[in-house]
């Protein structure tokens, strides 16, 4: 896993401007940050650890509201707090800032600017700007090692391909080399800029060797590459299962290939096999049922051939537990790595609750021990890093759910007037429940790319879902944190701020007990309105199911599986894709099974009483309740109004009767906080 030091070489010139000594005398700092360097997690964490708080200047009204409420009032009361105002523009454009802030910063000589061109003078800044900021450690290390002369754009791309992404076209001399490079590219989870993919395709095509490979599809798209592998896997098995007389021991039925290219791939090459095994284990490839398992029993190929469902599930469950143990999170893991951990843990949880009832006691014990450990590790990470997440960039993908509309707005502007985008929020859908839903996904004419995002804490619908449709942290809609009735208003306001007219965006929320297909029909009526270009949709079935569940995670998964088999979600996605929409599917929060630790007698002193969280407006009242429930967390007001004080139950515990079990949300367990972020588009 990647590690990052807060004192990495490229960070030093920036962090040097935010020392503890400076924090003691500087109330306000203004930074011109055109390359969004102050959205990198190590930088944000480092600045916060030195006593400064970062606030981006993106909207005059929103900024002025935050500034007056969170800083001016504090200063006027004689208290100290250190504000860093970040303008995502060049220093020449700082005049757009409010005059009083600019005057204050200039007076104290706290008007700063940082850029990629200054930090990496040998490399083309335009190309560097396309990178995920988390890759700058590798860029810095390579620059120090090789000390390159000044480079143009293509030379910079080649340098980054070799030294950051380990993609060197010179080393790709055979089909096996290309397959290995593609596996490495997609399994790493790294976000490779589009221009680097295009450059690599150009260099590979120029050799004339891989004209039949569908590189334009399988290099940039992980989902397309996995489908490419999936449909060729049976051909590989067929080649390996030839009887001594030259005939096939078992001949699968012929089928058409969706992707062009060679039918036969070297899955058994030493450099390829390790990836293939993990792809099947992680559920990214599906074992084929086109051949009998008996033909491969006892060989490495058995991982990719379906056999007995219960035996396959048990075997895969154990392999996943081994992968989690050997490649688990560390204290230095970043949010990307925790998203990958959450995806693997979701597969484990989904498997755990479909194993037979007589599952071995050692498997149960191993799962329970791993669950406690991962929640403890995640809590420690959240305690240190969560406060920085909302300051990270929403590109190339959103980090937190409130950034999803901004991501969509960027997609909308880049695609032009013909763009049509839809957001589907499946209320309460945890990552492990998405793993269950995906298993029931039929083959469709659309393709999905799966990622993850962080919900707002406390992980309540009125907090986190409302932040999605507002496109803002909860602080900005504090007056409506007890309801979701303002979501439609938030959604329309966000898109009007992007230059759309009222009527260009629509919103639909599934009513309580509203039939799924009736809801889809109602949505289609809105989608067919002539001006509809943006759709915001809330699917409420999972959350309604969640609040009625009494049998724990296994019962919840059974209900989710039944819902997925009925196909209403797939019909909704079909309706959107058929109408030309690109779709984002996400959730506002997940849920987790918890055991009661006692129910606080808070009466009217708590503004909100959930099973995993209680909310107070008075800090003393919250502390009094917390003292009676050891391990409960007085959650800091990160992105929340000052009078919205959350008391969160310990991991896997709930504020209900002692020993009772529930499936609930509101807290900071990994299943509650990290939610699916899935893009859906028409197949090429």
N, C-alpha and C positions, 0 to 999 in steps of 0.2 A: 504494500500500500504506500501511497505517497505520504511523505512527511514534509512539513514546512517549518522552518525556524523563523520566528518573528524578527530575528536579526540577520536574515539572509542578505547577501550583498546588495541586491538591487533595492531593498527596502531601507537601507541605512540612511541615505540622503533624505528620505521622507520622514522617517521616524525621529531623526535627529532634530527636526523642527517641532517636535512635540514631547519635549523632556518634562520631567516632573518639576524642574525649576521654572520652566516657562509656564507650566500649568498654574504655578503659585502666583503669577503676576499678570497673565494674559487671560482676559475674560472672553475675548472674541477673536477668532481667526477666520479669515476668508481665503479660500483656496480655489484658484482656477485649475480645473482638472479635466481638460478636454479628452484625455484618453482613459478616464474613469479608473485611474490607479487606486483611488480611495474607495473602490468597491471590492478590492481583493481582501479575502478574509483575514490573512495575516496582518495586513495594514490596518484594517478596521479594528481587529482585536488589539493590536499594539497601541493604537491611538486611544482606544477606550481604557486600556490598562494604565495609561499615563494620565488619566483624569479628564479626558476630553469627550464630548459627545458630538457625533456627526449628524448634521441635518442637511439634506440636499435642497438646493434652491431650484425648484422645477415649476412652481406655480405661485404667483404673487400672493393670491388670496390665502391659499393653504399655508404657505410659508409664514405669512404675517400672523395668522391665527396661532400656529405652533410657536412662533417666536415670542409673541406677547404672553401666551399662557404658560409656556414651559421655561422661559428664560427671563424676560423682562420683569415679570412679577417676582421671580426669585431674587433678581438683582435689586429690585426696588425694596425688597424686604431685608436687604442687607446680607443675603446669603451668597455664597460663591458657587458658580457652576461655569464650566468652560465649554463654549460653543464653537464648533467648527462648521462654518457655512461653506458648502461645496457647490460651486457652479460648474456644470458640465460643459464648459466652453473655454475658449482661450482667454488669456489675461486681458487682451484688448477689448473683451466684451463684458468686463466686470461692471461697466457703467450701468448695466441693466439691473444691478442690485439696488435695494433701497438705499437712499442717500445716507441715512443715519448709520447704517451698518458699515458702509464703505468708508465713511469719514472716521468712524471709530477704529477700523482695522488699519487705515493708513496712518492715523495718529500714533498707534502703538507698533507700527512697522510689522503688522501681522497680515499683510497681503502677500500670499504665496502663490506659486504656480509650479506644477510638475508635469513632465511629459515623457513619453516613450523615447522621443528623439534625444532628450538629454541623458536618459538612463542607459540607452542602448544605441550609441552613436553610430555603430558600424552597420546596423540593420535598418531596413526600410520601415519607417514607422507606420505607414499605411497597412502593411502586411501584419506587423505585430499587433495592430489594433484589432485584428480579427480574432486573436487568440482569446480563449478563456484566461482570465487573469491568473488563475491558479497554475498555469503553465510557465509563468515568468521565472520561476525558480530554475527550471530546466534550461530556459533561454540564457539566464545569467550564468549558470554553470558552464554551458557550452561556449559562451562568449569569453569567459575567463580562461578556459582550457585552450581554445583555438586562436583567440585574439584575431578575428578576421579583419581584413581590410574593408572599407566601406562597400556595401553591396547594393545592387538594384533590387527591384521587386522579385523577379524570378530567382535570382541567386539567394535572396532571403528565404523564399519559399523552399528552395532545395535544402538550405541550411536547417530550417525548422523541421522539414520532413525527416532528415537524417538524425538530428540530435534531440528532438523533442518527441517525435512520434515513431522513431525507429522504422521509417519507411524509406528505404533507399532503393530507387529503381535500378541502380547499377547492380545490386545484389539479387535482383529478380531475373533469373535466367531460365527457369523452367516452370511448368504448370504447378509443380509442388511448391516452388518458391512463391509463386503468386498466391496460391491457396493459403500458405502459411502467413503471408503478409496480410491477407484479408482477414484471417482469423485473429491475428494480433490486433489489427486495426479495430475490429468490432468487439472483441472480448474485453479489451482494456477499459472500455467505458469512456475513453477520452473524447472530447469534443473537437473534431478536426474541422477547421474552417473550410468553407466551400471552395475557396480559391486554391487551397492546397490539394484537395481532392481533384479539382479540375487540372491542376498542374501535373499531378501523378498520372492521371488518365492520358494526358497529352504525351508525356514521356513514354509511357508504356505502349501507346498506339504507334508512336513514331518508330518503334523497333520492328513493327510488322509481325510480331509473334502471336499476339492474342486478339486477333481480329474477331474470332468467334465468341470471345468472352463478353458478357453484357456488363461491361465495367461501369457504364453510365448509370446503371441501376444498382448494382450490388456493391459498389465502392462507397457511395455516400449514404446508402440506406441499409441500416442493420437488419430491418425486417425483410427487405428484399434478399439480402445475402443469406439469411437464415432459411428463407423459403427455397432459395437456390440449392442450399445444402440438403434440405429436407427431401426434395424431390429426386435428388441424385443418390441418396443413401441406399435405397433398395437396389439400384444398379450395382453399386459396390458390393453389396451382400451377394447378389446374384453371381458376380464374377468370382467371389471367394468360395462359393458353394457348388463347385463343379465336381462331379463324381469321377472316380478313377478312369472310367471308360470315356470321359469327355462329355457326358450328358449332364444335364442339370439334375441335382437331387430333388429340387422343387422349383418349378418355374412360376414366378408371379404373373398375374394378369398384366398385359401391356397397358400403358397409360401415357397421355400426352404431357409434355413438359411445358410449363408456363414460361420458363426462361431459356433463352438460347445458350449455346456454349457446350463444352464437352459433357457427355453423359457420365464419363468415368473419372472419378477424382481419387487421389491417393490418400484416402482416409486413414490408412494403416501406416503411413510414414511416421517415424518416431517424433518428428516435430509437429505433426498434425494430430496424432492420437490423443495427446493430453488435452487439447482444446475440445475435441469431439466428445470425450468422456464427460468433461465438465458441462458442455452445452446440453447434453441429455440430462445430466444430474440436476442442473439448474432449471430445467423445464423449458429451455429455449428451443430445443429440438424435441420432437415427439417420437417415441419408439414406433417403428412400423409394425403393422399387423399383416403385411403382405407375404410374410414368410413365417414358418413355424419356429417357435423359440427353441424347440428341441435340436434344431440344426446348428445352433450357435451356443448351446449351453456349455458353460465352462470356459468360454473364450471371452476376450475383451469386447467382442462385437455384441455380446448379450445385452449390454446396456442400451442398445438401440433397437431391440426387437421385443415386441410386447409378448408377455406371457400371462401368467395368472395375475389378475389385478391386485389382489391383496399381497402376494409375494413381491410384485414389482414395486408397490407403494412402500412396503417395509424396507426393501433393499435401497430404494432411492432416498427414503427418509434417513437411513443410517449414513449413506454417502454424503448427504447434505450436512448432517451434523458434523461429519469429519471435516468437510470443507470450511464450515463455520469456525470450528475449533482451530484449524490450521491457518486460516486467513481472516480472523476476526478483527474487529475495530481496535484501534490503539488510542491513547490519549491525544496523539497528534493527528488523528484522522480528520479530514475536512468534511464538509457537508455532502460533497459528491460521494465519498466513500461510505458515509452513513446511509445515503440513499441506496447504494448497492447492497449494504448489509441488510437494510429493511426489505429489499426485494427477495434476498435469499431467505431471510427469516420468515417472510410471508409464505414462501413455498413450504418451509418446514411446518409452520402452523397449519396450513391447509392439508398437508399430508398427515400430520398428527391426528387430526380429527376425522380422517376417513380410514384410519387403520382399524383392523378388526377389534372387537371388544376385548379379546383375550391378548392384546398386545403385551409383549414381554415386559416384565417389571423393570428390567434394566433400561429399556427404551423409554419408559415413562420417567424414570428417575433422571436419565440423561437429559430429556427434554425439559423437565422442571428445573433442573440445575442450570441449564443453559438459559432458560427464560429469566430466572432471577439475575443471572450474571449480566445478560444483555440489557436488562432494565437498569441495573445499577450503573453500568458503563454509560448508557445513554443519558441517564440523569446527570452524571458527572460532566459529560460533554455539554449537555444543554445548559448547565449551570455556568459553564465557562464561555460558551460560544453563541448561545441562542440570541443574545442581545445584539450581535453584529449582523445577523442574517438579513434583517430588513434593509440594511445599508448596502447589500451586495447588488450587483447588476441583475436585471431581469433578462439579459442577453448573455449567451445564446439561448438559454432557457431560464424560466422563472425559478427562483430559489424558494420564495414563499408564495402562498396562494393569492395574496392581494396583488401580486405583480402580474398575474395572468392576463388581465385586461390590457395592461401596458404592452405585454408580449404580443397580444393579438392586434393591438393598434399598430405596432411596428410591422407585423405581417401584412396588415391591411394596407398601410401606406406603401409598402414595398411591392405589393402585387397590383396596385392601380385600381382603376374605377370598376373593374370587373370582379373584384374580390368579394367573396361571401364567406363569412366566418360564423361559427356557432360554438357556444360554450355550453356543455352539458355537465351540470354539477349533480352527481349522484350522492345525495345527502347521506353522510354516515358510512360511506363505503371504505372499509379498511383495506390495506394492501393484501392481507391474507384472503379477504373476501373477493377482491379482484382476481386473485389467483384461482379461486373457485369458479368465478364467472367466466374467466378466460377458457377454462377447460370445456365449457359448453358452447364456445363460440363456433358457429358453423363457418365453413369456407365461404368467403364473401368476395365481392368485387371491389373491396376496399382493403387498405393495408394500414396496420397500426404500428406506431413506434412508442415504446413504453419507457417512461421516466418516473420521477417522483418529485414532490414539493413538500414544503413544511407548512403545516397549519398554524394559525394563531393560537396562543395559549392565553386564557383557558380555552380548551378545544370544545367550545360550545357553538351551536348553530348560530345564535344571534351575534356572536363575536366573529367567528371565522368565516361563515358563509356570507355574512353581510360585508366583510372586508373584501371578498372576491368581487361582488357586484359593485362595490364602491370604488375599487381600485386603490384603496388607501388603508393604512393601519387603523385599528379601532379608535385610536385617540381622536380622529377627525369626525367620528359620528357617535360621540359619547352619549348624546341625548337619546339615542335609539338603541342602546346596547341590550335592552330588555325585550326587544321585539325584532321581527324580520319584515315588518310591514313596509319599511322604507326601501327594500331592495330594488324594486322596480324603478323608483325615483332615482336611486343612486346609479343604476345602470344607464338610464337615459341621460342623466347629467354627465356621466363619464364620456359617453360617445358624442354628446353635443360639444363637450370641451375639445374633442378631437376633430371638430369641424363638420360632423354629420348633422342632418336635420332631424327633428322629431318625426318619427315614422320610419326612419331608416333602420332603427333598432327596435326589436321586439323582446318581450319577456314573458315567460310562462312558468308558473310554479304548480306542481301537481297538488291537488287538494287532498285533504284527509279522506281516505277510503275511495278516492277517485280511481276508477278502473284504468289500468295501464294503457290499453288500446284506445279508450275514449280520450285519454290525455294526449296520446300521440295524434289522434284525429284533430283535437283542438289546436295542437301545435302546428300541424300542417296548414290549418286555416290561416294562422298568422304568417307562416313561411311563404304562403302563396300571395300575400299582399304585394302589390307591384313594387313598392319601394323597399321591401325588406332586404337588408344586406348583412345585418348583424343580429344574431339570436342568442338570448340568454335563457337557459332552460334548467329547472330544478326537478329532478326525479326523486320523489319522496318515499318510494316503497321501502327501501332498505332501512331508513331511519324509523319509519312507522313500525317495521318488523322488529327493529332493535328494542324499542320501548315496550314491546309486548312479549319479549323472549323471557322464558323462565327456566330453560334447560341448559344454559351455558353456551360456550363457543360451538360445541358440536351441534346443538340445536339451531344456532344461528347459521352455521354453514349449511345445514340441511335446508333451511328456508331459503337462503341465498341461491343454492344450487337449483332448487325447484323454480324459483323466479327466473333464473337464467335460462333454464330449459324451456320455459314458456315462450321465450324469444321476444319479449316486448322491447328490450333494450336494442336488440339487433334490428328490429323493424324501425325503431326511431332513428338509428344511425343510417339505415338504408334510405329513409325518407330525406334525411339531411344531405347525404352524399349524392343521391339521385337529383337533388335540386342544386347541385354544384357547390355545396358548402364544404369548406375545410372545417374539421371538428376538433375541439379539445374536450376530452372527458377528464373530469377530476372529481375530488370530494372536498368537503369543507373540514372534515375530521374523520378519524376512524373510531375504533372502539376496542375494548379489551375486557376479558373476564376478570373479575375481582372478587375478593372475599371481604365480608363486612368486618369492620373494626369498632362498631358502635355508632349510634346515630346522635350527633350533637343536638342538645336541647337549646336551639338558638332562637326559637320563637320568631319574633318580628325583627330581631337584630340583624339577621342575614337578608340581604337584598335578593339573593338567589340561592336555593338549596338543591344542589344536584347530588348524585350518588358519588361522583368523583371529585367534585369541587363545590365549595360554598363561597359566595361572594359577599363582601362587607363594604360599607362605606366609611367605617371607622377602624383605624389601625389597632386601637386598644382592644376593641371587641374581638377582632381577628386573633390577636395574640393570646387573649384569654382562652379562646376555643382551641387554638393550636397547642397550648400547654397541656391540654387534657388528651391530646391525640399524638403521641410520640411518632416522629417520622413524617408528620404532615408538613407541607411546604408553604411558607408564606411567600408566594410568588411575587417577584419584583414587578413594578409597573412598567414593563417593557412594551411600548407602543399603546399603552392603555391610559385612560383618564386617571388623574390623581386619586379620585374617590372610588375607583373600581379595584378593590383589593381582594385578590383571589387566595383562598386557602385550599390547597390541593392535597388530596389523600396520597399516602405513600404508594410507590409502585405496587400494582396488583392488589391494592386494598381499596375499600369503599366506605363511605359514610352511611352505612346501613347496619341493621342488626348484626351483632357479633356472630360470625360463622356463616351467615347467609351468603349466597352467591348471586352475582349479577353480571350482565354484559352492559357496560356503560362507557361514557366518554366525559371529557372535561379536563383530564389530567395531562401528564407529560410522559406517558409510556410511549415507546416507539410506535406501537400499533395505533395510537391516537394521533400522534403528531405528524408522522410521515405518511402522506397519502398519494394515491396514483395521480400521475400526470401523463395522459395518453393522447397522442395526436392520431387522427383518423383522416385518411384521404383516399381518393379513388386510386385503384391499382393502375400502374402505368401500362 
